[in-house]
Amino acid sequence: MKDDFIKDIDMERLEVLRRLPKDIIEKLTKEEVRAFLSKDQWPNSLKEKLKDYLEDL
């Protein structure tokens, strides 16, 4: 299962994650990080924590 997750990581999202402020990253759960890196649908908790960093597209 871990290998499947690694294959699904979006490298552009990984770069964005690395650029977020440390205090924001520390608030993210393991599940939220996984969703950020590999899923199109984010949990509401992740959207709330990143609301100041998201753009409306």
ABEGO torsion letter per residue (X at the ends): XAAAAAAABBAAAAAAAAABBAAAAAABBAAAAAAAAABABBBAAAAAAAAAABBBX
